[in-house]
Amino acid sequence: MIRPGPRNLITDVAGILVGNAEDHHVRSGTTVVLAEETATAAADVRGGAPATRGASALVPGGIVLGADAVTLSGGSAFGLAAAEGVMSWLAARGRGMLFGGSRVPSVVGAILFDLLNGGDKAWGEEPPYRRLGLAASDRAGPAFGLGNAGAGLGAKAGSLKGGLGSASFVY
């Protein structure tokens, strides 16, 4: 029989941690799903204006055999920088494929459009998303906020408020 896991969160899967970080002034945020060991991953990109990072590296037959993390972020294309913060965080901890003397973590990113949600997006030359990626990585653990947390903070679908959700099923 299939039933929800103990927390009914994706972190019920062994080796998966999640962290959120928000900037309430900007009304946007980032969520990172960290795999404690490189995890098998695949991507399916759809939509009229998708913005992803690293998804094409997960094609069958490629040299990238999985992902160390998946980053979800607000900020439209600016939010792709969240994956840079996560990548730096992982590399500093010795994670990623070794190329010469450098570790290169596999971080897949996807963003949502939250530029028109009322937050202050006048950040100049320093959008907050790299910093949010680092902060979300620092906060990764088995428990994490839902709804107006992380990437869900500024999420909307038309006039409807969106948010961050999670679930798990176990046998």
C-alpha atoms as a printed R data frame, in Angstrom:
    type eleno elety resid chain resno      x      y       z
1   ATOM     1    CA   MET     A     1  0.000  0.000   0.000
2   ATOM     2    CA   ILE     A     2  1.256  3.485  -0.872
3   ATOM     3    CA   ARG     A     3  1.087  6.040   1.950
4   ATOM     4    CA   PRO     A     4  2.718  9.399   2.741
5   ATOM     5    CA   GLY     A     5  6.196  9.281   4.257
6   ATOM     6    CA   PRO     A     6  6.762 10.316   7.887
7   ATOM     7    CA   ARG     A     7  7.067 14.039   7.049
8   ATOM     8    CA   ASN     A     8  5.192 13.896   3.716
9   ATOM     9    CA   LEU     A     9  8.138 15.831   2.243
10  ATOM    10    CA   ILE     A    10 10.630 15.000  -0.514
11  ATOM    11    CA   THR     A    11 13.205 14.696   2.276
12  ATOM    12    CA   ASP     A    12 11.583 11.397   3.238
13  ATOM    13    CA   VAL     A    13 13.802 10.079   0.419
14  ATOM    14    CA   ALA     A    14 17.116  9.096   2.035
15  ATOM    15    CA   GLY     A    15 19.960 11.443   1.089
16  ATOM    16    CA   ILE     A    16 17.780 14.370  -0.007
17  ATOM    17    CA   LEU     A    17 17.896 17.712   1.849
18  ATOM    18    CA   VAL     A    18 16.052 20.951   1.052
19  ATOM    19    CA   GLY     A    19 16.859 24.546   1.930
20  ATOM    20    CA   ASN     A    20 15.013 27.817   1.376
21  ATOM    21    CA   ALA     A    21 16.124 31.432   1.355
22  ATOM    22    CA   GLU     A    22 14.021 34.531   0.782
23  ATOM    23    CA   ASP     A    23 14.432 38.247   0.207
24  ATOM    24    CA   HIS     A    24 11.149 39.764   1.434
25  ATOM    25    CA   HIS     A    25 12.060 43.238   0.132
26  ATOM    26    CA   VAL     A    26 12.370 41.816  -3.392
27  ATOM    27    CA   ARG     A    27  9.479 39.381  -2.725
28  ATOM    28    CA   SER     A    28 11.385 36.484  -4.229
29  ATOM    29    CA   GLY     A    29 13.349 33.468  -3.107
30  ATOM    30    CA   THR     A    30 15.267 30.305  -3.870
31  ATOM    31    CA   THR     A    31 14.877 26.647  -2.972
32  ATOM    32    CA   VAL     A    32 17.659 24.092  -3.306
33  ATOM    33    CA   VAL     A    33 17.180 20.327  -3.333
34  ATOM    34    CA   LEU     A    34 20.564 18.881  -2.333
35  ATOM    35    CA   ALA     A    35 21.546 15.283  -2.889
36  ATOM    36    CA   GLU     A    36 24.028 14.076  -0.265
37  ATOM    37    CA   GLU     A    37 25.595 12.023  -3.087
38  ATOM    38    CA   THR     A    38 25.238 12.688  -6.813
39  ATOM    39    CA   ALA     A    39 21.751 11.482  -7.737
40  ATOM    40    CA   THR     A    40 20.405 10.142 -11.001
41  ATOM    41    CA   ALA     A    41 18.473 12.959 -12.642
42  ATOM    42    CA   ALA     A    42 16.635 13.797 -15.834
43  ATOM    43    CA   ALA     A    43 14.852 16.894 -17.080
44  ATOM    44    CA   ASP     A    44 11.898 17.683 -19.307
45  ATOM    45    CA   VAL     A    45 11.755 21.346 -20.285
46  ATOM    46    CA   ARG     A    46  8.454 22.771 -21.536
47  ATOM    47    CA   GLY     A    47  6.688 26.075 -21.901
48  ATOM    48    CA   GLY     A    48  6.742 29.158 -24.070
49  ATOM    49    CA   ALA     A    49  9.735 30.830 -22.414
50  ATOM    50    CA   PRO     A    50 11.538 28.265 -20.255
51  ATOM    51    CA   ALA     A    51 14.664 29.316 -18.420
52  ATOM    52    CA   THR     A    52 16.800 26.474 -17.139
53  ATOM    53    CA   ARG     A    53 20.435 25.872 -16.306
54  ATOM    54    CA   GLY     A    54 22.209 22.588 -16.848
55  ATOM    55    CA   ALA     A    55 19.128 20.628 -17.893
56  ATOM    56    CA   SER     A    56 20.558 19.794 -21.319
57  ATOM    57    CA   ALA     A    57 23.594 18.202 -19.637
58  ATOM    58    CA   LEU     A    58 21.335 15.448 -18.321
59  ATOM    59    CA   VAL     A    59 20.567 13.985 -21.757
60  ATOM    60    CA   PRO     A    60 21.113 10.225 -22.066
61  ATOM    61    CA   GLY     A    61 24.636  9.393 -23.208
62  ATOM    62    CA   GLY     A    62 26.157 12.605 -21.859
63  ATOM    63    CA   ILE     A    63 29.128 12.719 -19.479
64  ATOM    64    CA   VAL     A    64 27.033 14.148 -16.637
65  ATOM    65    CA   LEU     A    65 25.574 11.142 -14.863
66  ATOM    66    CA   GLY     A    66 23.391 12.972 -12.362
67  ATOM    67    CA   ALA     A    67 22.902 16.063 -10.275
68  ATOM    68    CA   ASP     A    68 24.381 17.210  -6.999
69  ATOM    69    CA   ALA     A    69 21.549 19.709  -6.587
70  ATOM    70    CA   VAL     A    70 18.449 21.154  -8.214
71  ATOM    71    CA   THR     A    71 17.805 24.866  -7.741
72  ATOM    72    CA   LEU     A    72 14.385 26.463  -8.066
73  ATOM    73    CA   SER     A    73 14.255 30.239  -7.979
74  ATOM    74    CA   GLY     A    74 12.170 33.288  -8.612
75  ATOM    75    CA   GLY     A    75 13.617 36.199 -10.549
76  ATOM    76    CA   SER     A    76 12.975 35.143 -14.111
77  ATOM    77    CA   ALA     A    77 16.308 34.830 -15.969
78  ATOM    78    CA   PHE     A    78 18.067 36.684 -13.117
79  ATOM    79    CA   GLY     A    79 17.169 33.754 -10.851
80  ATOM    80    CA   LEU     A    80 19.429 31.397 -12.788
81  ATOM    81    CA   ALA     A    81 22.307 32.908 -10.770
82  ATOM    82    CA   ALA     A    82 21.002 31.032  -7.709
83  ATOM    83    CA   ALA     A    83 22.556 27.883  -9.179
84  ATOM    84    CA   GLU     A    84 25.963 29.655  -9.193
85  ATOM    85    CA   GLY     A    85 25.696 30.126  -5.431
86  ATOM    86    CA   VAL     A    86 24.750 26.481  -4.929
87  ATOM    87    CA   MET     A    87 27.583 25.380  -7.221
88  ATOM    88    CA   SER     A    88 30.133 27.431  -5.261
89  ATOM    89    CA   TRP     A    89 28.783 26.066  -1.970
90  ATOM    90    CA   LEU     A    90 29.120 22.458  -3.188
91  ATOM    91    CA   ALA     A    91 32.592 22.956  -4.730
92  ATOM    92    CA   ALA     A    92 33.871 24.467  -1.466
93  ATOM    93    CA   ARG     A    93 32.825 21.201   0.203
94  ATOM    94    CA   GLY     A    94 34.602 18.968  -2.323
95  ATOM    95    CA   ARG     A    95 31.519 17.973  -4.303
96  ATOM    96    CA   GLY     A    96 31.398 17.507  -8.077
97  ATOM    97    CA   MET     A    97 33.262 15.807 -10.898
98  ATOM    98    CA   LEU     A    98 37.029 16.227 -10.835
99  ATOM    99    CA   PHE     A    99 38.461 17.904 -13.959
100 ATOM   100    CA   GLY     A   100 42.181 18.454 -13.578
101 ATOM   101    CA   GLY     A   101 42.412 19.946 -10.109
102 ATOM   102    CA   SER     A   102 38.930 21.488 -10.084
103 ATOM   103    CA   ARG     A   103 35.668 20.137  -8.737
104 ATOM   104    CA   VAL     A   104 32.660 20.952 -10.916
105 ATOM   105    CA   PRO     A   105 29.332 20.180  -9.250
106 ATOM   106    CA   SER     A   106 26.322 19.371 -11.416
107 ATOM   107    CA   VAL     A   107 23.612 21.871 -10.485
108 ATOM   108    CA   VAL     A   108 20.403 22.011 -12.474
109 ATOM   109    CA   GLY     A   109 18.301 25.143 -12.193
110 ATOM   110    CA   ALA     A   110 14.849 26.281 -13.190
111 ATOM   111    CA   ILE     A   111 13.184 29.606 -12.531
112 ATOM   112    CA   LEU     A   112  9.755 31.112 -12.319
113 ATOM   113    CA   PHE     A   113  8.620 34.546 -13.387
114 ATOM   114    CA   ASP     A   114  7.905 36.729 -10.343
115 ATOM   115    CA   LEU     A   115  9.074 40.114 -11.611
116 ATOM   116    CA   LEU     A   116  5.571 41.636 -11.515
117 ATOM   117    CA   ASN     A   117  4.544 40.564  -8.002
118 ATOM   118    CA   GLY     A   118  5.092 43.944  -6.342
119 ATOM   119    CA   GLY     A   119  8.537 43.398  -4.821
120 ATOM   120    CA   ASP     A   120 11.373 45.874  -5.359
121 ATOM   121    CA   LYS     A   121 13.330 44.548  -8.332
122 ATOM   122    CA   ALA     A   122 15.586 47.639  -8.636
123 ATOM   123    CA   TRP     A   123 18.669 45.728  -7.444
124 ATOM   124    CA   GLY     A   124 21.091 47.354  -9.906
125 ATOM   125    CA   GLU     A   125 24.173 45.289 -10.765
126 ATOM   126    CA   GLU     A   126 23.722 42.760  -7.939
127 ATOM   127    CA   PRO     A   127 20.540 40.703  -8.190
128 ATOM   128    CA   PRO     A   128 20.124 38.724  -4.939
129 ATOM   129    CA   TYR     A   129 19.936 35.241  -6.427
130 ATOM   130    CA   ARG     A   130 23.555 34.031  -6.085
131 ATOM   131    CA   ARG     A   131 23.434 35.067  -2.419
132 ATOM   132    CA   LEU     A   132 20.060 33.320  -2.019
133 ATOM   133    CA   GLY     A   133 21.516 30.123  -3.530
134 ATOM   134    CA   LEU     A   134 24.340 30.153  -0.970
135 ATOM   135    CA   ALA     A   135 21.926 30.825   1.910
136 ATOM   136    CA   ALA     A   136 19.494 28.093   0.814
137 ATOM   137    CA   SER     A   137 22.394 25.610   0.670
138 ATOM   138    CA   ASP     A   138 23.478 26.571   4.200
139 ATOM   139    CA   ARG     A   139 19.936 25.938   5.446
140 ATOM   140    CA   ALA     A   140 19.400 22.577   3.716
141 ATOM   141    CA   GLY     A   141 18.061 19.866   5.965
142 ATOM   142    CA   PRO     A   142 15.245 17.358   6.354
143 ATOM   143    CA   ALA     A   143 12.677 19.985   7.466
144 ATOM   144    CA   PHE     A   144 11.860 23.057   5.413
145 ATOM   145    CA   GLY     A   145  9.111 25.628   4.951
146 ATOM   146    CA   LEU     A   146  6.272 25.315   2.474
147 ATOM   147    CA   GLY     A   147  3.959 27.872   0.876
148 ATOM   148    CA   ASN     A   148  5.531 31.358   0.998
149 ATOM   149    CA   ALA     A   149  9.015 29.920   1.440
150 ATOM   150    CA   GLY     A   150 12.018 29.799  -0.883
151 ATOM   151    CA   ALA     A   151 11.050 29.879  -4.557
152 ATOM   152    CA   GLY     A   152  7.399 29.909  -3.490
153 ATOM   153    CA   LEU     A   153  7.606 33.354  -1.852
154 ATOM   154    CA   GLY     A   154  6.810 35.377  -4.972
155 ATOM   155    CA   ALA     A   155  5.105 32.636  -6.984
156 ATOM   156    CA   LYS     A   156  1.853 33.510  -8.750
157 ATOM   157    CA   ALA     A   157 -0.203 31.960 -11.512
158 ATOM   158    CA   GLY     A   158 -2.008 34.916 -13.057
159 ATOM   159    CA   SER     A   159 -3.884 36.501 -10.160
160 ATOM   160    CA   LEU     A   160 -3.645 33.360  -7.984
161 ATOM   161    CA   LYS     A   161 -0.996 33.139  -5.264
162 ATOM   162    CA   GLY     A   162  1.272 30.135  -5.650
163 ATOM   163    CA   GLY     A   163  3.789 28.618  -3.285
164 ATOM   164    CA   LEU     A   164  6.218 25.811  -2.576
165 ATOM   165    CA   GLY     A   165  4.834 22.323  -2.062
166 ATOM   166    CA   SER     A   166  6.187 18.864  -1.381
167 ATOM   167    CA   ALA     A   167  4.951 15.327  -0.843
168 ATOM   168    CA   SER     A   168  6.264 11.808  -0.488
169 ATOM   169    CA   PHE     A   169  4.948  8.293  -0.849
170 ATOM   170    CA   VAL     A   170  6.390  5.132   0.626
171 ATOM   171    CA   TYR     A   171  5.486  1.473   0.167
